[in-house]
Every structure is written in structure tokens, then in C-alpha cells.
Amino acid sequence: MSRQGTETALGPVWITGAGGLIGHALVQLSSERSATDLGTISGGQGCSIRALTRGIVDLTNFAAVDRLFTEEQPVGVIHCAAISKSPACQKDPANARLNNVEVTRHLAALADSIPFLFLSTDLVFDGLRGGYLESDPVNPLSVYAETKAEAEQIILANKRHTVIRTSLNCGKSPLGCSAFNEEMRNAWQLGRTLDLFVDEFRTPIPALETARNIWKLLTAGQTGLFHLAGAERLSRYEIGLKVADVCRKQNPRLMTSLRPGSLAQYQGAPRAPDTCLDCRRIEETLGIKMPLFSTWIIEQMSQAG
Ligand SMILES: NC(=O)c1ccc[n+]([C@@H]2O[C@H](COP(=O)([O-])OP(=O)(O)OC[C@H]3O[C@@H](n4cnc5c(N)ncnc54)[C@H](OP(=O)(O)O)[C@@H]3O)[C@@H](O)[C@H]2O)c1
């Protein structure tokens, strides 16, 4: 457990899913938060971070979670753990429901009287319109999105708790296979060609930016529902072209093969065409501007050489 500032008897902030992309980014950035910042969570004194991975506790083991919670008495929870890949949820809906809904319900009940921030998704919308505000009705099309929409309702029933809907997150995950840019690179390394839609739109965001603003929401004591995504509306194909540029700069020998496709020709599980999020609520609340995906790409290009 890493300590922030002076030693204290106060419990930590739990970060679940700390072995994943966004949880890991939250842990990385926790060193940027001052003890005073973190102290605001617990009433003015410093507190610590507890990075929970599956190796420490399987969150579906409710008895073990209860024991750990009683032992550690966290002062806040940022709940990132999930079955986060849509195909895995579609393949095993019962497991998706257990991990995404029942685990969330259980943790939220334990954290009844402390801040609890839950990560949800732009996919709760059907994507027929785009530019979604927090006040817009949801209409999930996939098992993953259904589990997230159901879990959101559990969280929003508690006025101390917070739901953060985000879009595609990029960056560097501990296992190198969770961020969409890593999935693309890994596929190209296997010699695959990526078929990417020119008419499916998202608002991608670096995971570090997501994490930075989650910390801000927590330390500012903000509760309720927030959209947190990038400022640029890009098609999957446009995103792929930009990621390909970075991958080629990092490894000039890599064949970054991608092919434009259209939802009009697609046959398969339902897909949401445009789930772009309107983030004006979080921008106004925190006094921030949502980041541009293109800025992140430029940074990656310059770091690559
Ligand atoms: N990344 C995105 O683009 C994106 C977009 C929208 C919303 N979100 C949401 O944001 C949150 C974080 O996403 P992410 O990309 O960081 O996910 P991720 O990389 O897939 O990480 C999720 C982590 O949760 C862990 N986990 C799952 N079930 C668990 C359990 N029963 N007990 C303990 N640990 C468990 C996983 O461990 P294992 O690896 O051992 O399974 C994994 O380390 C998720 O709720 C996701 O739905 C993400």
C-alpha cells in the first residue's frame, strides 16, 4: 500500500481493477495528488491508496471482500474492475452480470457511507444520434452495455456516489493488451488486417486524462452522473489511421494494414453507430477542457523519435 504524506490511521482509497488500463493510470497518478488533496476525501487528513488486483482479492468472492473491507476501512472506492470487453460479455452473459452488476452492487452497499466512483461506458446509448448528455435516456444494445446500465442505477440510488461514463481509452496497460491502441498494434504484429468502420464514431481519450479527472471529481466531492471523454468525434477508421502512424513511427517495419468498412454492410451483434459524449457538465464543474485525441497522437509521435 503506498502512503501519501504523513502516516495516518485513516483507511485508504480503494482502486479496484488496478491491474487494468484505467485502474493502473489512477494508481500512477495518485503520486500527483498531494496528501491534502487526498485528505479532503477523508475529512482533512492524509490518506493512502490501495491498488486492488485480482491477485489480492477476486471481487466475486463476497466473503473475502467483506473481510478486506472491514480490515482496511477504506475512505473511498474507485471501482474500475469489470469484464470490460464486449465480446466476452456477449459470450458469457451470466459471468458479465456477476462481475459487472452483482460485484458493483456488493461493493456499493459496503461503501454506502463513503464516496464511490463507478466506471461506465458510452455504450449505454444506442448511438443513433451522438452528442449525448447525462440527461439523455439510455438504450443499451449489447450484454456489456446492459450490465453497465443496470449497475449505473444501483450507484445513482446513493446520493454520495458517482457514475463516470467514458469512451474508448488509449494508453499503456500493465499487460499491454487492454487499450485500443495496444489491441491494434498487437493485431498488426500478428500480421492481421483491421477492418474499421468509417461510419462508427467515438470520442477517444487517453486513460491518464480519464484518471486525472476521476481524481479531480473525487477530491472535489462531486457525485451523480458525469460524461468524461475526448473532445474529438472520430470514426473507427480515422482512429485506426492515427494509431497506425504512431505504430509505424515506433517500428518502421510493422505492416499497419487497415481496411475501411461500413456499418451498412455489417452483419453481426448490434453496434451503436455514434456514442459520442457531450462533456460540458464535467467541464463546467471542474473548470477543465476535455483533451484532444490528436494531441495524444502528436505526443506519441514525438516520443517515438
Ligand atoms: N478502456 C476503455 O476504453 C473503457 C471505455 C468505457 C468504459 N470503461 C470501463 O472502465 C473500467 C476500467 O476499464 P479498463 O479498460 O481499465 O478495464 P481492463 O483493462 O479490462 O481492466 C479491468 C480489470 O478488472 C479486473 N477484474 C475483473 N473482474 C474482476 C474480479 N472479479 N475481481 C478482481 N478483479 C477483476 C481485471 O482483472 P483480470 O485481468 O484478471 O481479469 C482487470 O485487471 C471498466 O469498468 C470498463 O468497463 C473502459
The ligand as a Gaussian input file, in Angstrom:
#p B3LYP/6-31G(d) Opt

LIG

0 1
 N      -10.938000       1.150000     -21.518000
 C      -11.977000       1.659000     -22.141000
 O      -11.884000       2.025000     -23.331000
 C      -13.278000       1.834000     -21.413000
 C      -14.327000       2.506000     -22.054000
 C      -15.532000       2.664000     -21.367000
 C      -15.687000       2.178000     -20.085000
 N      -14.654000       1.504000     -19.487000
 C      -14.855000       0.980000     -18.137000
 O      -13.822000       1.465000     -17.300000
 C      -13.445000       0.471000     -16.347000
 C      -11.955000       0.201000     -16.449000
 O      -11.672000      -0.216000     -17.778000
 P      -10.259000      -0.789000     -18.195000
 O      -10.087000      -0.550000     -19.627000
 O       -9.229000      -0.325000     -17.238000
 O      -10.532000      -2.337000     -17.987000
 P       -9.468000      -3.529000     -18.046000
 O       -8.169000      -3.054000     -18.566000
 O      -10.165000      -4.659000     -18.704000
 O       -9.261000      -3.858000     -16.506000
 C      -10.282000      -4.402000     -15.729000
 C       -9.617000      -5.062000     -14.558000
 O      -10.638000      -5.596000     -13.702000
 C      -10.162000      -6.828000     -13.206000
 N      -11.272000      -7.656000     -12.767000
 C      -12.335000      -8.072000     -13.488000
 N      -13.119000      -8.857000     -12.738000
 C      -12.527000      -8.940000     -11.526000
 C      -12.841000      -9.619000     -10.327000
 N      -13.926000     -10.404000     -10.248000
 N      -12.024000      -9.490000      -9.267000
 C      -10.901000      -8.728000      -9.351000
 N      -10.545000      -8.058000     -10.451000
 C      -11.353000      -8.171000     -11.532000
 C       -9.443000      -7.446000     -14.389000
 O       -8.585000      -8.457000     -13.938000
 P       -8.200000      -9.672000     -14.927000
 O       -7.329000      -9.067000     -15.991000
 O       -7.509000     -10.613000     -14.031000
 O       -9.489000     -10.190000     -15.480000
 C       -8.713000      -6.241000     -14.963000
 O       -7.447000      -6.051000     -14.368000
 C      -14.320000      -0.736000     -16.643000
 O      -15.435000      -0.699000     -15.804000
 C      -14.757000      -0.533000     -18.077000
 O      -15.976000      -1.155000     -18.337000
 C      -13.456000       1.330000     -20.117000

